[in-house]
C-alpha cells in the first residue's frame, strides 16, 4: 500500500536493533536486581513487607499482579519469567517473527515489572523505574524484522529522550544556585549517592574544568535535545552528543540504569546511513525485508498500522500533562500522571549536596555497650572503608545503599531503617546478604548503634601519605545502642 509509505522508516533498522535489545537488557538487569534484593527488602519478612502494604492499601494500589496475593515464591517466579523473556529479546528471537510477537514480549515485561514497582514502596521510588516502564511500552511497537520501523514510534522515543534531558536541565536551572553559577561539580562527584572508581579523579580535576562540565551539561540538556527532531545528520549529531555526556556520567558515578536508557534511546535519532558512514562495516541493508518494494509500496500490514497509530495517539494525548509540567513554575520531578505510568516527567539533582554525611552502622558482642568493641558493617556500594576503591555497580541497582544516602538528607528515623537494625540484631541471613561485610560472621551482635561521619575525598598529597581514598571525620551518635529484648 503506497499510500502508507510515510509510516515506514527503513533507514532506522539498526536503531531498532539497539533500542529493542538495549531496553530488553536493562529489563533483565532490573528483574535480576529484584530477585536478589526484593525478598530481603520487601518480601514476606522484609523491611517493608509487601503483604502488609497490600493489606493496607490494596484497593487503592496501582496495577500489580500481586494485588490478590503476594509471596516470595511468586515474586521470584515473576522475576525469572521477566528475565527469560528479556533474554529472548536480547538474542533477537521474537524479532524474527511477525510484529505482534516482540510487541507481546515487551508488553509482558512492562506489566511484570510494573507489578514489582507498584508494591516496591520507597525502595522503588526512583525515577529510572518509571523511565524503564515507559521505554518498554513504547519500544513494544517498533515491530519485527518483517516490517520497517514505524516513524511515529521513533519520534515518540526521541520525545521521551527529549523530556528526560530537557526536564533534567530545567530542574537544574530552577534549582540550586550552584547550577547557575557553574559550581555544582565542585561538590557533586564527591557527594553523589554512590561514587564509582573514577569519581575521586573527576572530583580532583581543576575547578575551571568543573565549570566547563556544568556548561557542557546545560548545553547537552537544554539545547541539544531540540535537534533530535532536526533533519539528518543534525539529529544523529545531537544523539551523539547526548551519548557522549551520558557515558561521562557512567564513568564517574553509579546511577543504576538512569544513564544507560538515554544512551539506548539516542539511537532513535541515528539513521543507518550515518552509522554506516562512521563504521563502514555496519551494513545498510541489515534486514532486506524492511526495504520498500520496487514499486515504492509499503509491506506494512494494515492491522499493524492501526495498532501502532492507536498507541501513538494514546501517547500523544498523554503528553499534555508532562508538557504543561515542563513550563510550570513548580516543576515536578520524576512524576507520573496516570496509573499506567506512561508519558512521565523526569529530572534529577535540582540541588547538589555540599558535604557528604554517611551513616556508619556498628555492632558489638559485649554485654555493656559502654565497654563495647564496636565493629563496623560494610556496605557494597556506599562509602565505608576509607581505603577501599569504590566499585562500578551500574546499571545494577543497590537499593539499600541508595536509601542509606537519603537518610542524612531527610531523617534517620525511617521505619525501614529501624527494622533493618533489628534484622542486624537477629543476624537475619537475607539482610546480611545485602551487605559486603558482616563483622560477626553470622553471629548475633548484642548491641547495634549508628554514628554519623563526614566523608570527603582525600587530596593527592593525602593519598600519597595515608593511602586513604576518603578522609572521615566523626560527628555524633545518631541512634544510641539498641538491643533485642532478653527473651529474643
PALUMDREN-68658 format. One record per residue (C-alpha): residue number from 1; residue in three letters; chain; x, z, y. Coordinates in pm, whole numbers, plus 50000, padded with zeros to 5 digits. Example, Ala and Ser with C-alpha at 12.3 -4.5 7.8 and 13.67 -1.06 7.14 Angstrom:
2
{1, ALA, A, {51230, 50780, 49550}}
{2, SER, A, {51367, 50714, 49894}}
//
This chain:
488
{1, UNK, A, {50000, 50000, 50000}}
{2, UNK, A, {50194, 49872, 50300}}
{3, UNK, A, {49962, 50048, 50543}}
{4, UNK, A, {50106, 50386, 50445}}
{5, UNK, A, {50470, 50279, 50468}}
{6, UNK, A, {50509, 50504, 50773}}
{7, UNK, A, {50464, 50801, 50538}}
{8, UNK, A, {50785, 50739, 50341}}
{9, UNK, A, {51138, 50839, 50437}}
{10, UNK, A, {51353, 50660, 50175}}
{11, UNK, A, {51671, 50729, 50375}}
{12, UNK, A, {51643, 51103, 50302}}
{13, UNK, A, {51681, 51112, 49924}}
{14, UNK, A, {51999, 51320, 49936}}
{15, UNK, A, {51837, 51555, 50186}}
{16, UNK, A, {51554, 51614, 49940}}
{17, UNK, A, {51803, 51688, 49659}}
{18, UNK, A, {51976, 51950, 49873}}
{19, UNK, A, {51652, 52101, 50001}}
{20, UNK, A, {51486, 52135, 49661}}
{21, UNK, A, {51789, 52255, 49469}}
{22, UNK, A, {51916, 52475, 49752}}
{23, UNK, A, {51589, 52661, 49808}}
{24, UNK, A, {51544, 52699, 49432}}
{25, UNK, A, {51894, 52851, 49408}}
{26, UNK, A, {51804, 53108, 49674}}
{27, UNK, A, {51486, 53194, 49483}}
{28, UNK, A, {51695, 53253, 49172}}
{29, UNK, A, {51916, 53499, 49363}}
{30, UNK, A, {51610, 53669, 49515}}
{31, UNK, A, {51449, 53722, 49173}}
{32, UNK, A, {51781, 53840, 49028}}
{33, UNK, A, {51814, 54092, 49311}}
{34, UNK, A, {51460, 54210, 49245}}
{35, UNK, A, {51513, 54254, 48872}}
{36, UNK, A, {51831, 54454, 48929}}
{37, UNK, A, {51705, 54678, 49210}}
{38, UNK, A, {51324, 54687, 49229}}
{39, UNK, A, {51264, 54936, 48942}}
{40, UNK, A, {51501, 55194, 49093}}
{41, UNK, A, {51375, 55146, 49448}}
{42, UNK, A, {51005, 55074, 49400}}
{43, UNK, A, {50928, 55096, 49030}}
{44, UNK, A, {50715, 55344, 48840}}
{45, UNK, A, {50971, 55619, 48905}}
{46, UNK, A, {51133, 55464, 49214}}
{47, UNK, A, {51199, 55596, 49562}}
{48, UNK, A, {50873, 55450, 49693}}
{49, UNK, A, {50671, 55379, 49377}}
{50, UNK, A, {50470, 55058, 49392}}
{51, UNK, A, {50185, 55202, 49179}}
{52, UNK, A, {50130, 55479, 49436}}
{53, UNK, A, {50140, 55224, 49718}}
{54, UNK, A, {49883, 55004, 49542}}
{55, UNK, A, {49664, 55304, 49470}}
{56, UNK, A, {49669, 55396, 49837}}
{57, UNK, A, {49638, 55051, 49993}}
{58, UNK, A, {49523, 54829, 49708}}
{59, UNK, A, {49209, 54700, 49874}}
{60, UNK, A, {49398, 54609, 50190}}
{61, UNK, A, {49708, 54472, 50018}}
{62, UNK, A, {49836, 54121, 50075}}
{63, UNK, A, {49810, 53874, 49784}}
{64, UNK, A, {50002, 54000, 49480}}
{65, UNK, A, {49982, 53972, 49103}}
{66, UNK, A, {50031, 54348, 49091}}
{67, UNK, A, {49704, 54415, 49271}}
{68, UNK, A, {49534, 54520, 48949}}
{69, UNK, A, {49825, 54672, 48760}}
{70, UNK, A, {50194, 54736, 48814}}
{71, UNK, A, {50456, 54820, 48553}}
{72, UNK, A, {50832, 54784, 48549}}
{73, UNK, A, {50798, 54562, 48242}}
{74, UNK, A, {50560, 54330, 48428}}
{75, UNK, A, {50795, 54325, 48728}}
{76, UNK, A, {51085, 54218, 48507}}
{77, UNK, A, {50866, 53950, 48347}}
{78, UNK, A, {50780, 53813, 48691}}
{79, UNK, A, {51148, 53806, 48789}}
{80, UNK, A, {51257, 53640, 48464}}
{81, UNK, A, {50982, 53380, 48498}}
{82, UNK, A, {51085, 53307, 48855}}
{83, UNK, A, {51450, 53279, 48756}}
{84, UNK, A, {51366, 53039, 48472}}
{85, UNK, A, {51158, 52812, 48698}}
{86, UNK, A, {51429, 52820, 48965}}
{87, UNK, A, {51696, 52717, 48713}}
{88, UNK, A, {51495, 52410, 48610}}
{89, UNK, A, {51461, 52309, 48975}}
{90, UNK, A, {51831, 52359, 49045}}
{91, UNK, A, {51902, 52138, 48744}}
{92, UNK, A, {51659, 51877, 48883}}
{93, UNK, A, {51435, 51863, 48576}}
{94, UNK, A, {51086, 51885, 48735}}
{95, UNK, A, {51203, 51630, 48994}}
{96, UNK, A, {51231, 51370, 48714}}
{97, UNK, A, {50856, 51379, 48657}}
{98, UNK, A, {50556, 51298, 48878}}
{99, UNK, A, {50547, 51454, 49229}}
{100, UNK, A, {50295, 51720, 49128}}
{101, UNK, A, {50544, 51875, 48883}}
{102, UNK, A, {50802, 52009, 49136}}
{103, UNK, A, {50507, 52099, 49361}}
{104, UNK, A, {50362, 52326, 49092}}
{105, UNK, A, {50706, 52473, 49021}}
{106, UNK, A, {50773, 52565, 49386}}
{107, UNK, A, {50423, 52699, 49442}}
{108, UNK, A, {50474, 52920, 49137}}
{109, UNK, A, {50798, 53054, 49288}}
{110, UNK, A, {50618, 53114, 49617}}
{111, UNK, A, {50332, 53306, 49455}}
{112, UNK, A, {50556, 53507, 49221}}
{113, UNK, A, {50793, 53613, 49496}}
{114, UNK, A, {50507, 53687, 49736}}
{115, UNK, A, {50373, 53925, 49472}}
{116, UNK, A, {50700, 54118, 49489}}
{117, UNK, A, {50737, 54111, 49869}}
{118, UNK, A, {50386, 54237, 49928}}
{119, UNK, A, {50446, 54559, 49733}}
{120, UNK, A, {50809, 54595, 49847}}
{121, UNK, A, {50730, 54812, 50150}}
{122, UNK, A, {51032, 54896, 50367}}
{123, UNK, A, {51280, 54759, 50110}}
{124, UNK, A, {51128, 54411, 50151}}
{125, UNK, A, {51062, 54421, 50525}}
{126, UNK, A, {51341, 54181, 50619}}
{127, UNK, A, {51281, 53854, 50800}}
{128, UNK, A, {51451, 53646, 50532}}
{129, UNK, A, {51180, 53741, 50280}}
{130, UNK, A, {50907, 53559, 50471}}
{131, UNK, A, {51157, 53283, 50555}}
{132, UNK, A, {51213, 53218, 50185}}
{133, UNK, A, {50840, 53220, 50119}}
{134, UNK, A, {50768, 52970, 50395}}
{135, UNK, A, {51058, 52743, 50298}}
{136, UNK, A, {50948, 52743, 49934}}
{137, UNK, A, {50591, 52648, 50025}}
{138, UNK, A, {50695, 52353, 50244}}
{139, UNK, A, {50959, 52222, 50002}}
{140, UNK, A, {50689, 52215, 49734}}
{141, UNK, A, {50551, 51900, 49895}}
{142, UNK, A, {50873, 51697, 49902}}
{143, UNK, A, {50767, 51515, 49587}}
{144, UNK, A, {50984, 51391, 49299}}
{145, UNK, A, {51230, 51110, 49231}}
{146, UNK, A, {50936, 50880, 49162}}
{147, UNK, A, {50836, 50875, 49530}}
{148, UNK, A, {51015, 50863, 49862}}
{149, UNK, A, {51041, 51192, 50057}}
{150, UNK, A, {50740, 51237, 50289}}
{151, UNK, A, {50826, 51216, 50659}}
{152, UNK, A, {50574, 51481, 50758}}
{153, UNK, A, {50731, 51740, 50528}}
{154, UNK, A, {51083, 51663, 50652}}
{155, UNK, A, {50958, 51709, 51009}}
{156, UNK, A, {50792, 52039, 50917}}
{157, UNK, A, {51115, 52162, 50756}}
{158, UNK, A, {51301, 52073, 51075}}
{159, UNK, A, {51024, 52256, 51264}}
{160, UNK, A, {51087, 52565, 51050}}
{161, UNK, A, {51459, 52543, 51131}}
{162, UNK, A, {51376, 52500, 51500}}
{163, UNK, A, {51161, 52814, 51502}}
{164, UNK, A, {51428, 53008, 51317}}
{165, UNK, A, {51709, 52908, 51553}}
{166, UNK, A, {51524, 52888, 51885}}
{167, UNK, A, {51330, 53208, 51812}}
{168, UNK, A, {51655, 53393, 51742}}
{169, UNK, A, {51805, 53255, 52063}}
{170, UNK, A, {51509, 53360, 52274}}
{171, UNK, A, {51511, 53710, 52120}}
{172, UNK, A, {51873, 53747, 52232}}
{173, UNK, A, {51819, 53615, 52585}}
{174, UNK, A, {51523, 53851, 52628}}
{175, UNK, A, {51702, 54138, 52455}}
{176, UNK, A, {52010, 54339, 52542}}
{177, UNK, A, {52222, 54255, 52845}}
{178, UNK, A, {52523, 54214, 52614}}
{179, UNK, A, {52392, 53870, 52515}}
{180, UNK, A, {52356, 53764, 52879}}
{181, UNK, A, {52694, 53894, 52993}}
{182, UNK, A, {52855, 53746, 52679}}
{183, UNK, A, {52995, 54078, 52549}}
{184, UNK, A, {52776, 54109, 52236}}
{185, UNK, A, {53054, 54016, 51996}}
{186, UNK, A, {53285, 54280, 52139}}
{187, UNK, A, {53082, 54503, 51905}}
{188, UNK, A, {52875, 54302, 51657}}
{189, UNK, A, {53140, 54219, 51396}}
{190, UNK, A, {53214, 54592, 51370}}
{191, UNK, A, {52861, 54732, 51390}}
{192, UNK, A, {52666, 54472, 51187}}
{193, UNK, A, {52475, 54612, 50888}}
{194, UNK, A, {52718, 54508, 50618}}
{195, UNK, A, {53060, 54375, 50719}}
{196, UNK, A, {53240, 54126, 50494}}
{197, UNK, A, {53606, 54081, 50405}}
{198, UNK, A, {53676, 53880, 50723}}
{199, UNK, A, {53469, 54090, 50964}}
{200, UNK, A, {53762, 54304, 51077}}
{201, UNK, A, {53974, 53998, 51151}}
{202, UNK, A, {53686, 53848, 51350}}
{203, UNK, A, {53647, 54175, 51542}}
{204, UNK, A, {54016, 54178, 51632}}
{205, UNK, A, {54004, 53834, 51795}}
{206, UNK, A, {54079, 53833, 52169}}
{207, UNK, A, {53780, 53919, 52387}}
{208, UNK, A, {53780, 53578, 52562}}
{209, UNK, A, {53720, 53422, 52219}}
{210, UNK, A, {53431, 53661, 52162}}
{211, UNK, A, {53273, 53529, 52483}}
{212, UNK, A, {53323, 53174, 52356}}
{213, UNK, A, {53149, 53280, 52032}}
{214, UNK, A, {52846, 53403, 52227}}
{215, UNK, A, {52833, 53088, 52438}}
{216, UNK, A, {52854, 52879, 52122}}
{217, UNK, A, {52573, 53083, 51969}}
{218, UNK, A, {52349, 53029, 52273}}
{219, UNK, A, {52420, 52656, 52267}}
{220, UNK, A, {52353, 52630, 51893}}
{221, UNK, A, {52026, 52827, 51912}}
{222, UNK, A, {51878, 52731, 52248}}
{223, UNK, A, {51988, 52368, 52300}}
{224, UNK, A, {52085, 52208, 51970}}
{225, UNK, A, {51751, 52267, 51784}}
{226, UNK, A, {51568, 52023, 52015}}
{227, UNK, A, {51792, 51741, 51892}}
{228, UNK, A, {51675, 51793, 51533}}
{229, UNK, A, {51386, 51564, 51627}}
{230, UNK, A, {51602, 51301, 51802}}
{231, UNK, A, {51685, 50959, 51654}}
{232, UNK, A, {51982, 50927, 51422}}
{233, UNK, A, {52267, 51002, 51438}}
{234, UNK, A, {52182, 51267, 51702}}
{235, UNK, A, {51960, 51459, 51459}}
{236, UNK, A, {52237, 51468, 51199}}
{237, UNK, A, {52490, 51584, 51459}}
{238, UNK, A, {52255, 51865, 51563}}
{239, UNK, A, {52212, 51966, 51199}}
{240, UNK, A, {52590, 51961, 51153}}
{241, UNK, A, {52639, 52198, 51447}}
{242, UNK, A, {52384, 52439, 51302}}
{243, UNK, A, {52552, 52424, 50961}}
{244, UNK, A, {52892, 52498, 51119}}
{245, UNK, A, {52764, 52801, 51313}}
{246, UNK, A, {52583, 52936, 51009}}
{247, UNK, A, {52896, 52900, 50794}}
{248, UNK, A, {53084, 53107, 51053}}
{249, UNK, A, {52821, 53379, 51015}}
{250, UNK, A, {52851, 53355, 50637}}
{251, UNK, A, {53227, 53402, 50663}}
{252, UNK, A, {53210, 53703, 50895}}
{253, UNK, A, {52921, 53906, 50754}}
{254, UNK, A, {52673, 53977, 50475}}
{255, UNK, A, {52320, 53877, 50578}}
{256, UNK, A, {52171, 53810, 50233}}
{257, UNK, A, {52031, 53454, 50240}}
{258, UNK, A, {51948, 53456, 50612}}
{259, UNK, A, {52232, 53211, 50685}}
{260, UNK, A, {52209, 53007, 50366}}
{261, UNK, A, {51849, 52896, 50415}}
{262, UNK, A, {51914, 52735, 50759}}
{263, UNK, A, {52218, 52559, 50608}}
{264, UNK, A, {51989, 52409, 50345}}
{265, UNK, A, {51709, 52336, 50594}}
{266, UNK, A, {51950, 52150, 50822}}
{267, UNK, A, {51967, 51870, 50565}}
{268, UNK, A, {51608, 51780, 50656}}
{269, UNK, A, {51758, 51612, 50965}}
{270, UNK, A, {52056, 51445, 50795}}
{271, UNK, A, {51997, 51091, 50673}}
{272, UNK, A, {52160, 50926, 50373}}
{273, UNK, A, {52345, 50662, 50586}}
{274, UNK, A, {52505, 50937, 50794}}
{275, UNK, A, {52613, 51128, 50483}}
{276, UNK, A, {52742, 50805, 50327}}
{277, UNK, A, {52947, 50727, 50637}}
{278, UNK, A, {53102, 51075, 50622}}
{279, UNK, A, {53152, 51075, 50243}}
{280, UNK, A, {53155, 50717, 50111}}
{281, UNK, A, {53142, 50849, 49753}}
{282, UNK, A, {52779, 50951, 49818}}
{283, UNK, A, {52562, 50652, 49716}}
{284, UNK, A, {52298, 50512, 49946}}
{285, UNK, A, {52061, 50437, 49658}}
{286, UNK, A, {52062, 50777, 49488}}
{287, UNK, A, {51718, 50714, 49337}}
{288, UNK, A, {51626, 50343, 49337}}
{289, UNK, A, {51263, 50427, 49258}}
{290, UNK, A, {51232, 50577, 49608}}
{291, UNK, A, {51314, 50247, 49778}}
{292, UNK, A, {51028, 50033, 49913}}
{293, UNK, A, {50933, 49723, 49719}}
{294, UNK, A, {51050, 49378, 49820}}
{295, UNK, A, {50723, 49321, 50000}}
{296, UNK, A, {50777, 49639, 50204}}
{297, UNK, A, {50483, 49820, 50044}}
{298, UNK, A, {50493, 50188, 49956}}
{299, UNK, A, {50473, 50305, 49594}}
{300, UNK, A, {50334, 50645, 49702}}
{301, UNK, A, {50010, 50721, 49513}}
{302, UNK, A, {49708, 50773, 49734}}
{303, UNK, A, {49631, 51110, 49574}}
{304, UNK, A, {49979, 51234, 49664}}
{305, UNK, A, {49942, 51108, 50020}}
{306, UNK, A, {49617, 51306, 50054}}
{307, UNK, A, {49773, 51628, 49918}}
{308, UNK, A, {50079, 51606, 50142}}
{309, UNK, A, {49879, 51525, 50456}}
{310, UNK, A, {49639, 51813, 50386}}
{311, UNK, A, {49932, 52055, 50351}}
{312, UNK, A, {50094, 51911, 50664}}
{313, UNK, A, {49773, 51951, 50864}}
{314, UNK, A, {49741, 52312, 50749}}
{315, UNK, A, {50095, 52392, 50862}}
{316, UNK, A, {50044, 52218, 51197}}
{317, UNK, A, {49728, 52420, 51264}}
{318, UNK, A, {49902, 52744, 51169}}
{319, UNK, A, {50184, 52660, 51413}}
{320, UNK, A, {49966, 52757, 51710}}
{321, UNK, A, {50043, 53131, 51679}}
{322, UNK, A, {50423, 53111, 51648}}
{323, UNK, A, {50438, 52860, 51936}}
{324, UNK, A, {50242, 53100, 52155}}
{325, UNK, A, {50472, 53382, 52045}}
{326, UNK, A, {50787, 53186, 52140}}
{327, UNK, A, {50675, 53183, 52501}}
{328, UNK, A, {50516, 53528, 52507}}
{329, UNK, A, {50661, 53793, 52738}}
{330, UNK, A, {50681, 54035, 52446}}
{331, UNK, A, {50808, 53806, 52173}}
{332, UNK, A, {50752, 53931, 51820}}
{333, UNK, A, {51044, 53914, 51579}}
{334, UNK, A, {51007, 53831, 51207}}
{335, UNK, A, {50629, 53843, 51203}}
{336, UNK, A, {50356, 53670, 51003}}
{337, UNK, A, {50021, 53568, 51149}}
{338, UNK, A, {49835, 53514, 50821}}
{339, UNK, A, {49814, 53686, 50483}}
{340, UNK, A, {49991, 53397, 50308}}
{341, UNK, A, {50298, 53437, 50530}}
{342, UNK, A, {50318, 53073, 50634}}
{343, UNK, A, {50449, 52940, 50969}}
{344, UNK, A, {50602, 53269, 51079}}
{345, UNK, A, {50809, 53373, 51377}}
{346, UNK, A, {51173, 53468, 51338}}
{347, UNK, A, {51461, 53632, 51522}}
{348, UNK, A, {51738, 53886, 51473}}
{349, UNK, A, {51970, 54116, 51668}}
{350, UNK, A, {51800, 54108, 52005}}
{351, UNK, A, {52023, 54403, 52087}}
{352, UNK, A, {52364, 54490, 51947}}
{353, UNK, A, {52467, 54840, 51840}}
{354, UNK, A, {52770, 54955, 52039}}
{355, UNK, A, {52911, 55201, 51785}}
{356, UNK, A, {52881, 55234, 51411}}
{357, UNK, A, {52742, 55558, 51271}}
{358, UNK, A, {52736, 55596, 50894}}
{359, UNK, A, {52552, 55847, 50680}}
{360, UNK, A, {52801, 55996, 50430}}
{361, UNK, A, {52632, 56140, 50119}}
{362, UNK, A, {52822, 56410, 49932}}
{363, UNK, A, {52764, 56639, 49636}}
{364, UNK, A, {52926, 56944, 49478}}
{365, UNK, A, {52913, 57119, 49140}}
{366, UNK, A, {52980, 57469, 49280}}
{367, UNK, A, {52706, 57730, 49296}}
{368, UNK, A, {52789, 57831, 49654}}
{369, UNK, A, {52766, 57534, 49892}}
{370, UNK, A, {52984, 57711, 50147}}
{371, UNK, A, {53271, 57703, 49899}}
{372, UNK, A, {53183, 57358, 49771}}
{373, UNK, A, {53431, 57095, 49660}}
{374, UNK, A, {53236, 56817, 49828}}
{375, UNK, A, {53276, 56472, 49679}}
{376, UNK, A, {53153, 56150, 49837}}
{377, UNK, A, {52920, 55899, 49675}}
{378, UNK, A, {53041, 55539, 49710}}
{379, UNK, A, {52804, 55256, 49803}}
{380, UNK, A, {52857, 54894, 49703}}
{381, UNK, A, {52825, 54730, 50042}}
{382, UNK, A, {52810, 54979, 50326}}
{383, UNK, A, {53138, 55123, 50460}}
{384, UNK, A, {53260, 55441, 50294}}
{385, UNK, A, {53618, 55447, 50165}}
{386, UNK, A, {53830, 55379, 50474}}
{387, UNK, A, {54094, 55196, 50267}}
{388, UNK, A, {53855, 54962, 50088}}
{389, UNK, A, {53825, 54596, 50187}}
{390, UNK, A, {53454, 54512, 50237}}
{391, UNK, A, {53323, 54270, 49975}}
{392, UNK, A, {53134, 53946, 50019}}
{393, UNK, A, {52786, 54003, 49876}}
{394, UNK, A, {52566, 53746, 50047}}
{395, UNK, A, {52350, 53569, 49951}}
{396, UNK, A, {52285, 53857, 49710}}
{397, UNK, A, {52092, 54134, 49886}}
{398, UNK, A, {52188, 54502, 49854}}
{399, UNK, A, {51865, 54660, 49975}}
{400, UNK, A, {51965, 55026, 49957}}
{401, UNK, A, {52283, 54964, 50157}}
{402, UNK, A, {52089, 54777, 50426}}
{403, UNK, A, {51835, 55059, 50461}}
{404, UNK, A, {52121, 55308, 50495}}
{405, UNK, A, {52237, 55116, 50806}}
{406, UNK, A, {51898, 55170, 50971}}
{407, UNK, A, {51893, 55549, 50922}}
{408, UNK, A, {52101, 55645, 51230}}
{409, UNK, A, {51913, 55386, 51440}}
{410, UNK, A, {51571, 55529, 51353}}
{411, UNK, A, {51570, 55866, 51180}}
{412, UNK, A, {51747, 56008, 50880}}
{413, UNK, A, {51428, 56189, 50785}}
{414, UNK, A, {51275, 55897, 50594}}
{415, UNK, A, {51061, 55971, 50292}}
{416, UNK, A, {51256, 55735, 50065}}
{417, UNK, A, {51589, 55891, 50167}}
{418, UNK, A, {51485, 56243, 50066}}
{419, UNK, A, {51360, 56104, 49735}}
{420, UNK, A, {51697, 55930, 49698}}
{421, UNK, A, {51879, 56263, 49748}}
{422, UNK, A, {51652, 56420, 49489}}
{423, UNK, A, {51739, 56142, 49244}}
{424, UNK, A, {52108, 56215, 49300}}
{425, UNK, A, {52046, 56582, 49217}}
{426, UNK, A, {51876, 56467, 48897}}
{427, UNK, A, {52159, 56220, 48827}}
{428, UNK, A, {51893, 55951, 48782}}
{429, UNK, A, {52060, 55668, 48592}}
{430, UNK, A, {51862, 55390, 48758}}
{431, UNK, A, {51952, 55508, 49107}}
{432, UNK, A, {52316, 55572, 49018}}
{433, UNK, A, {52342, 55206, 48907}}
{434, UNK, A, {52273, 55107, 49268}}
{435, UNK, A, {52594, 55285, 49375}}
{436, UNK, A, {52955, 55177, 49342}}
{437, UNK, A, {53089, 55522, 49262}}
{438, UNK, A, {52936, 55839, 49120}}
{439, UNK, A, {53192, 56119, 49175}}
{440, UNK, A, {53037, 56325, 48894}}
{441, UNK, A, {53034, 56057, 48620}}
{442, UNK, A, {52667, 56106, 48539}}
{443, UNK, A, {52659, 56487, 48563}}
{444, UNK, A, {52410, 56661, 48791}}
{445, UNK, A, {52553, 56799, 49115}}
{446, UNK, A, {52438, 57145, 49219}}
{447, UNK, A, {52402, 57050, 49585}}
{448, UNK, A, {52395, 56736, 49798}}
{449, UNK, A, {52429, 56701, 50173}}
{450, UNK, A, {52451, 56428, 50437}}
{451, UNK, A, {52706, 56407, 50719}}
{452, UNK, A, {52728, 56154, 50999}}
{453, UNK, A, {53053, 55983, 51094}}
{454, UNK, A, {53162, 55721, 51346}}
{455, UNK, A, {53335, 55424, 51189}}
{456, UNK, A, {53543, 55171, 51374}}
{457, UNK, A, {53782, 54903, 51256}}
{458, UNK, A, {54147, 55001, 51272}}
{459, UNK, A, {54372, 54809, 51506}}
{460, UNK, A, {54656, 54606, 51358}}
{461, UNK, A, {54903, 54879, 51454}}
{462, UNK, A, {54687, 55149, 51295}}
{463, UNK, A, {54655, 54944, 50978}}
{464, UNK, A, {55030, 54893, 50951}}
{465, UNK, A, {55082, 55268, 50986}}
{466, UNK, A, {54800, 55403, 50767}}
{467, UNK, A, {54674, 55103, 50561}}
{468, UNK, A, {54325, 55211, 50664}}
{469, UNK, A, {54077, 54937, 50745}}
{470, UNK, A, {53840, 55189, 50903}}
{471, UNK, A, {53902, 55488, 51129}}
{472, UNK, A, {53644, 55757, 51053}}
{473, UNK, A, {53551, 56036, 51296}}
{474, UNK, A, {53321, 56310, 51155}}
{475, UNK, A, {53026, 56408, 51375}}
{476, UNK, A, {52798, 56672, 51226}}
{477, UNK, A, {52594, 56769, 50923}}
{478, UNK, A, {52269, 56572, 50941}}
{479, UNK, A, {52100, 56719, 50633}}
{480, UNK, A, {52226, 57060, 50514}}
{481, UNK, A, {52291, 57126, 50143}}
{482, UNK, A, {51988, 57063, 49923}}
{483, UNK, A, {51938, 57165, 49561}}
{484, UNK, A, {51670, 57142, 49295}}
{485, UNK, A, {51460, 57448, 49207}}
{486, UNK, A, {51625, 57664, 48938}}
{487, UNK, A, {51378, 57552, 48667}}
{488, UNK, A, {51463, 57185, 48707}}
//
